[in-house]
Amino acid sequence: MHRLLYLFILLAALPAPAQTVVSTVQEALDLARRNNPELANARQNRAVQDLQQATARAALLPSARAFTNFDYNYALPVQLVPAEFLGGQPGDFRQLRFGLPFFLTAGAEVNMPILNRAARADLGIVEQNLRLIDDQNLVLQDEVATQTARLYHAVLLTRSAIGLTRRNLSVADTLVQIAQNRLDKGLVEPLELNRIRTVQLNTADVLYQNELAYTRNLAQLKLLLGLAPTDSLALPENLADRPASAPIAPTGPSPLQRPQITLRQARVELARRQMERERLTLWPTLAAYARYSEQAQRDKLNFLNVDQRWFTIGVAGLQFNWPIYAGGARKASQTRTRLQLKLAEAELAYERNRQQTDTDDLRNSYNQAVRSLDLNRQHYDLSTQNVQIALVKYRSGLFAYDQYLNVFNEALSSQNRYLNNLSNVFINQTLLQIRGL
């Protein structure tokens, strides 16, 4: 008794897998936007990239540094001078050494840019790069939403397919029992029983395939929603109970700007700013600077000797730079940025056409699926009734197996067509809602 109690306490203490209930596709989309790992990483990367602004702004702000140099002049310059200047004989020369071998310099320097148009353009380029990252995140969010909508409905579709296949398998089991009883009575040949068992085995195999597809779709959906593989995800919605909207009339160009187009526009603007930046490199730069240092010159390494002098050096001024020729590198850069701008504009034009074509195709597919849904539902209901009637007739001996099999195959085709059409309606409807149509 005590062992059972300890076992119960141990099982109760084990962590149970978390359960998440998602009742609608909109809840799935909201959960994906909040918890999707790729979107979370993209938001984190955006926060990191904000630091680029501080780096670009630093080029326009004053800078200061402290420095120390230690130099060892192992070969000092020597000059021959007439000896008579040093009290020697005319015509003789003496060697004079300039400088001392050991130099120690310590100081500080301040620089202040006054005119630097290229650096200001760099700041605008960094800001445009951050907008580009924001647009890339919107594209990623759109892709995650599209994948979530498709996988959410794929899970519901495969779950419905499992239910239908189980029902078909139950009917196949009933047929096997009927054929076995008839074979025992000598009313049918073994061939008929084998054919029925073949259908039974095929149906069981289809069931296993549907269960595998359901497991895979559910696992991929968990991944998109930011859930662990061990977490439980419940989708109580039944596709057959969700109402479908009416067909959507063609309205010309999409009124909502797609994030893929916005991203291309941002790249065009970035290319334009880069081209302008290359043009601004032709402008001169002007900067103010100030430098203060103290220097000690020694014949030996005795810089700590305070009795010997340190020499002060101070300078302040302006530095004016005007680039004239850089070996053709600047012209190549300008040509490259001009070609990049043309390429970005061409990609923008193509993306506009591609998105409009994709939206039109999505709208047309939805309209066709909505128009076919009611017909497919009626066909599915009739085929289900026909299977039940054919089963009764086969049981009573009024139908041969081939006649029943024809009805059963028609029902299978109707089931698949109905489920696929039902899924297409709501996938396309959700994608149109995501696009604001």
Secondary structure as the mmCIF struct_conf table of DSSP 4:
data_model
#
loop_
_struct_conf.conf_type_id
_struct_conf.id
_struct_conf.beg_label_comp_id
_struct_conf.beg_label_asym_id
_struct_conf.beg_label_seq_id
_struct_conf.end_label_comp_id
_struct_conf.end_label_asym_id
_struct_conf.end_label_seq_id
HELX_RH_AL_P HELX_RH_AL_P1 HIS A 2 ALA A 13
BEND BEND1 LEU A 14 LEU A 14
HELX_LH_PP_P HELX_LH_PP_P1 PRO A 15 ALA A 18
STRN STRN1 GLN A 19 VAL A 21
BEND BEND2 THR A 24 THR A 24
HELX_RH_AL_P HELX_RH_AL_P2 VAL A 25 ASN A 35
HELX_RH_AL_P HELX_RH_AL_P3 PRO A 37 GLN A 49
TURN_TY1_P TURN_TY1_P1 ASP A 50 ASP A 50
HELX_RH_AL_P HELX_RH_AL_P4 LEU A 51 ALA A 58
TURN_TY1_P TURN_TY1_P2 ALA A 59 LEU A 60
BEND BEND3 LEU A 61 LEU A 61
STRN STRN2 SER A 63 TYR A 72
BEND BEND4 TYR A 74 ALA A 75
STRN STRN3 VAL A 78 PRO A 82
HELX_RH_3T_P HELX_RH_3T_P1 ALA A 83 LEU A 86
TURN_TY1_P TURN_TY1_P3 GLY A 87 GLY A 87
TURN_TY1_P TURN_TY1_P4 PRO A 90 GLY A 91
STRN STRN4 PHE A 93 ARG A 97
BEND BEND5 GLY A 99 GLY A 99
BEND BEND6 PRO A 101 PRO A 101
STRN STRN5 PHE A 102 LEU A 115
HELX_RH_AL_P HELX_RH_AL_P5 ARG A 117 ASP A 184
TURN_TY1_P TURN_TY1_P5 LYS A 185 GLY A 186
BEND BEND7 LEU A 187 VAL A 188
HELX_RH_AL_P HELX_RH_AL_P6 PRO A 190 LEU A 224
TURN_TY1_P TURN_TY1_P6 LEU A 225 GLY A 226
TURN_TY1_P TURN_TY1_P7 PRO A 229 THR A 230
BEND BEND8 ASP A 231 ASP A 231
STRN STRN6 SER A 232 ALA A 234
HELX_RH_3T_P HELX_RH_3T_P2 LEU A 239 ASP A 241
BEND BEND9 ARG A 242 ARG A 242
HELX_LH_PP_P HELX_LH_PP_P2 PRO A 243 PRO A 250
BEND BEND10 GLY A 252 PRO A 253
BEND BEND11 PRO A 255 LEU A 256
HELX_LH_PP_P HELX_LH_PP_P3 GLN A 257 ARG A 258
HELX_RH_AL_P HELX_RH_AL_P7 PRO A 259 LEU A 280
TURN_TY1_P TURN_TY1_P8 THR A 281 LEU A 282
BEND BEND12 TRP A 283 TRP A 283
STRN STRN7 THR A 285 ARG A 298
BEND BEND13 ASP A 299 LEU A 301
TURN_TY1_P TURN_TY1_P9 PHE A 303 LEU A 304
TURN_TY1_P TURN_TY1_P10 VAL A 306 ASP A 307
BEND BEND14 GLN A 308 GLN A 308
STRN STRN8 PHE A 311 ASN A 321
TURN_TY1_P TURN_TY1_P11 GLY A 327 GLY A 328
HELX_RH_AL_P HELX_RH_AL_P8 ALA A 329 SER A 396
TURN_TY1_P TURN_TY1_P12 GLY A 397 GLY A 397
BEND BEND15 LEU A 398 PHE A 399
HELX_RH_AL_P HELX_RH_AL_P9 TYR A 401 ILE A 434
TURN_TY1_P TURN_TY1_P13 ARG A 435 GLY A 436
#
